[in-house]
């Protein structure tokens, strides 16, 4: 009963021999030329069983491999390639110029934690503060503030990469990411270290489709801080984009005339399920087939063919109830940390509020959903989208919020719905609020539920799928 599985293992052993030969060959030829990084699960080599678009090239090393079934292959080994920057890379804008423009435009980025609010005014200062206001939201009752550092002449430590040199990297979010750093010194004096003033290193990292946002704040030692900022602006410089190691292809061609043919054992192995590969299964007992019975049918009798059963939703009843009520705006989601909390009603409204211990509640309407106004805005700005392309997020624009005291105009907010896979719970939503301009907000919410919502949208980014279809597809 183990005969077929023994064949699988022998074919896999052949592949291990091939890869082991390659590893020894690489060690013999490359150890004096470059150093190896720590082992990880990156894919550096794969085997291609023939490719009509690739022919043999002279000068490449060849080895002959044979399977248990006497199948013979000639395999060409590639010259290992690693990511190397060209001598004269086309750098559109230096990182220093990009970050300096944030200072010129007087841009500040914020992060709201459970108690503190962190403010990074690029090229000026870093501050943490806490405020408590009265019921009218106008008078500040309690305010604590500490400056974590100011910009100085020696703030820009990272060398300018205009000459093509690679920037330094930092391991963040599971990858080595290039960064541009700025040091802020001379902040508020540290209470625990007399005479020492707080200081902060700000790391800027390229992140496509990301406004300049603070993603993490750490106090790495007493009164010393590290802040990581994602920004799509830094992606203009190619040196700061996340790079992937190339995959080296090993081409193996059969010598029996059908050079694109793959080994029989490999075909069987690729079709086998992982959970049944090494499990012995008893052969089913053969039972004699019943004699066929022929039944004459009336000509008018129609043969009914069973219809395939529709896919059943994997959601529990409470989860289905939540999804239905949330997508119909019968149920709003409340979240946020710090002074302000947020009430998000899907395609209806977005509010921020603060509730005192006495029960007094301060509430501000940031915007309401008006589909015709949203469509009009997209037409005016020329930001129509291609609904045929798979998207990771959509932006919906909410208008006609409460009047802003500073500008005299109604508040407005862009709600960015992102597909998130970090939590498979459809009832879990993460929220993040920014205020890039006075009383103009950007509210980002992420959930696995939105992955299904984004599958069917129109050219204006408005979801089109029915609630029943969304529920049944999850």
N, C-alpha and C positions, 0 to 999 in steps of 0.2 A: 504493500500500500504506500510505501515511501518512495517508490521508484521515480515518480514524476517530480517529487520535491527534491530528491537527490540530484536530478537534472538541473533544477533551478539553482541549487547551491553551487553546482559545478560551474554553471555559466557565470554566477556572481563571483566565484573564485577566479575565473579567467579575467574578469574586469579588475579584480583586486591586484592580480599579477601585473596587468598592464599599468595600472596607476602606480604601483610600487616601483616598477622599472623607471617610470617617468620621474618619480621623486628622487630616486638614486641618481639618475642622470642630471637632474637639475642641481642637486647638491654638489655633484662633481664639477659642474661647469660654472655655477653662479656664486658659490660661497665667497670667492675672493672678490667678487664684483659688487655685491650688495648684501645688506643684512636682512634677516627675516624678522617680520613682526611676530607678535604673540599669536598663537593659534586661535582661530575663530571659525565660524561656520560659513564664511564667505565661499562662493563657488569660483574657483580659479581655473578649473579644467572641466570640460565635458567631452563626451564621445559622440561623434556624429557618424552614423552608419551610412556613409555615402552622401554626396550632395551634388546634384547635376550642375550646380553653378560653380563648383570648385574643382579644379583639375590638379593633378600632381604638379609640384613645382620642384625644379632641380635644386639640389643643395640641402633639402630637408632630410633629416634622419628618418629612416624607415625601419620598422620591425615587423616580423611575421608572427601572427597569433593564430592558433588552431583551437577549435572547440572539441568537446568529446564526440560530437557528431561528424568529425573530420571536415568541418567548415573552415576554410582558410581565408584569412584577411591580411592585407597589407595596411599597416597603420603608419601614418606620417605624424611625427611629433612636431609641434609648433615651437618656434623660438619664443620663450616666455617673455611677455610684455608687461610692464608696469606703467602706472600713470606717470607721465613726465610732462612737465610744462615746456612748451616750445621756448626757444631762446628769445624770440621777439613776439610775445603774446599781445594780442590787440586788446588793451585795457582802455575801455571807453572813458571812464572817469575814475580817478583815484579814490580810495576809501576816505582819505582825509578830506577831499573836496565834498564828498557826499555827506559826511557827518557834519562838516562845517556849515553846510547849507541848512541843516536843521537849526543851528544856532542863528543863522541869518534870518530864517523865517519865524523865529521865536516859538518853536514847537516845544511842547511839554507832553510827556507821557506819564500815565498814572497806573498804579496797581492798588486795588482795595483789598485789604486783608481783614481779619476778624475785628481788629481794633484800629490798626494803623492804616493810613493812606500814604503811599510812597509817590513822590513827585520827582521826576527827572526832567528838568528844563535843560535841554541839550546845549552844551557849551556854556552853561551858566552855573547851575548848582543841582545838588541832590538833597531832597528834604523828606522827612517823615513827620506826619502830624495827625492829630485827632481833634475833632470838633464836635461839640454838642450845641444845638441851636434851640431857640424857643419854638412855640407852636406855629408861629408865622414864618419860620425858616429865614428870618431876617437878622435876628440878634444872636450873636455867638455868646453862649453861656459859659462854656468851658473850652479852652484851646491849649493843646500841648504841641510843641513843634521843636524839632531838632534838625539842624542842618548836618547832613552826612558828608559834606564836602563842597568845595568850590573849584571852578576851573582855574588853572594856573598856567604859567609858561612851560612847565615840564609835564603837562597833563597827557600829551600824546606820546605814549611810550612805543606803540607799534611802529615799526619802520614802514615808510611809504613803499608800496610794492609796484610803483610805476616802472621800475626796471625789470619787472617780470619775476622777482623772487617770490616763492610761495609764502603766504601769510602763516602765522602760528595757528595751531588748532587746539580745541578743547573738547573733551569727551562730554557730550550733552545729548540727552534724549536718544541714547543708543547709537550715536555716531560721532566720529571725529569731525567737528565743524570748524572751518576757518573763521577767525574773528578779527575784529578791529577793536582795540581797547582804548579807553580814556580813563585817566585817573583824576579823581576829585579829592582834594585835600583841604585841611584847615577848617573843618566843620566845627560844630559845637563841642566844647571841651567835654571829654569823657569823665563821667562821675567816678568810675572804678579805677581809672588810671590818671591820677592828677598830672596836669601839664600836657597830656596827649589829646590832640583834637581828632575827631572822627574823620575817617577817610573811606572812600569807595572806589572800586574798580568797576567800570561799566563795560561789559562785553557786547558788542554789536555783531549779530549773526544774520546771514542771508536767509530769508524764508519767503518763498514766492507767495503771492496773494495775501500778504500780511502787512497791515499798517504798522507803523512804528509803535510797538507795544512792549511793556514790561512783562516778561513771562515768569521771572523768578527773582526773589530777593533772599539773600542769605547773610547772616552775620557769622563769617568764617572764624573770627576770633573777636575778643572784646573790642568793641567800637571799630571794627574793620568789616566792611561789607563788600559783597559781590552781587552785582545786578546783571542779569542777562536780558537783552532786548532783541527781539526778532523784528526785522524790517525788510520789506521787499526792495527798498531803495539800494541796499548794498548788493543786491543781485545784479545790478548794472555792471559791476566789476566781475569779470569771469573768474578771477582768482578766488573769490569768496563763495562761489557756488559749490554745493556739496558734490564731491566727485565719487565715482564708483570704480572699483577695480575692474579691469577688463577680464572677460572670460576667454581662455585659450581653448580653441577647438582642436580635438584630435580626430582626424578623418580616417576612418577605417573602411576600405573598399574590398568587397569580395572578389576572389580571383577565379570564380567559376563562370564568369561571363555575365552574371546578373549582379553587377557591382553595387547596386543600391539595396540589395537584399540584406536584411538583418538576421542575426542568428535565430534559429528556431527557439532555443531556450530563452533568449532575451524577449522574444515576442510573448511567450507564455508567461514569463516573469512579470512583464509590464502589465499584463491583463489580470494577474492574480491580486487579490485583496490582501492588504497588509495583515489583517487580523486572522486570515486563514492560511497564510503562507507556511507556517511551521506547525500547523495543527493536523494531526492524523485523523482522517475521516474514514469511517468504515464504509466499504462499498455497499450500496443499496442492494437488497435482495431482488433478484429478477423474478417477477411474477408473470405468468402467461397472459398474453393479451386476450380480451374477450372477443368472441366472434362478432364481426360487424353485423349490424341489423339495419336493413334498408326499409325505410318508411316512406310510402307514397304520400305526397302532399297535394292538396287541392291547388290548382293553378292560381287561385286568387289569394291564397295564403301568403302573407308577407313574412319574410324571415327577419326577426328583430335581432340586431347585433347589439351586444351590451356596450354601453358608452363608458369610456374611461372615467373613473371617479375623479372629481376635481381635487386639487391639492387642499389638504386640511390645514387650518392654521395651527401653529404650535403654541399660541398664546393661551394662557389660562383665562377663565371667565373674568376675574377682576382686571386683568391686563386689557382684555378686549373692551371692557366697559370704560377703562381710563382712556384708551386710544380714541374711542368713539366720542366721548364727552370732550376730550381735549381738542380734537380736530373740528368739532362743531362749536367750539368756544363756550360750551356749557361749563367747562371746568378750566380755570386758569391756574398756572403754575407760579408758585412764589419761591424766590431764591435770592441769592446775593449774600454777601458778608459785609460787615462794617456798619456804618451809620445808615446808609440807604439799603432798603430791600426793594425787590422788583416783582411786579405782578404782570406776567406775560400771558395774554389771551390770544391764542392762535388766530391770525388774520382778523383781529378785532381791535386790540389796543395794547399799549404798554404804559405802565405807571411805575413811579418810584414813590416809596413812602417810608416814613419813620414813625414808630409807635413808642411813646413814652411809657414809663412804668405806671404812670397815673392813668393810662388808657387814652391819652390825647394822641391823635393820629394826624400827621402831616402828609398830605398826598399831592403829588404833582403828575399831571397827565403829560407824558412825553410825546404821544402821537396816537392817532387812530388810523385804522386801515381803510383806505378808500381806493378801490381798484382802478377806477377811471383816472383818478389823480396820479396814481403810481404809473399807469401806462403813459399818461401825458408827460410825466417827468422823464421817462425813459426815451420817449420820442424827441423831447427837447434836447437831451444830452447825447443822443445817439448811442445809447448803451444797450441796444437790443442784443439778445443772445441767440445762439443756435441750439434749439431744443433737441436736436439729434445727437449732440455730443454729451457724453456722460460728464456730470458735474459733481464736484465735491461739496459745493455750497451754492446758495442763491441769496440775493439781496432783495428784500422787499422794503419799500419806502413808506413810512407812516408820517402823516402830516397833521396839522391843526391841533397841536398840543396846547397846553396852557401858555399864556403870554409870558415871555421872559422879561423880567424887570430891567435887565441891563440893555437889551436890544430893542425892546418894545415889539418884538415879533413873536408869532406862535412858535413853540418848540417843535422840532421834528427829529425823527430817529430812523436810521437804517437798521433793519433787523436782518442779520445774517444767520441763516439756518445752515448748519454744517452737518454732514454725515459723519457720525463718530462710531468707532468700533471698540473703544476702550471698555465700554460697559454694554452688555447685551440686554440690559433691562430697559424696556421701552418706556418705563415710567421715570427714568433717570435723565435729567437735562442739566448740563453745565451752562453757566451764564457768566458773561464777562462784559462789562460796560466801559466805554471810553467816551470822552467828550473832546473831540479834536478841535471844535470851535465852540464859542460861547453859545450854550443852549441848542447845539446841534450834536446829536449823540450817535454812537454806533454800538448796537447791542448784538453780541455774538452769543448764540445758543447752539449747543451741540448735543446730538442724541442719535442712537441707532435707528430710532423711528424715522428720522428725517431721510435716511438712506432710501427708504421706500417712497417717501413723499417726492424726492428729487427725481425719481425714475420717469415721471410723467409730468412735464411742465410745458408751457407754451413759450413763445418767443419773448414774452415779458417776464419770464421766470415765475409765473403764477402756477401753483400746483393744479393739476387737472384730474388726477386719479380719484375715483370714488372711494369713500371711506371703507366700504365693504371689501373692495379689491385690495386696499392697503392691509386690512386686517387679515384677509385670507392668504396674502403673500408673505406674511412674516412667519 
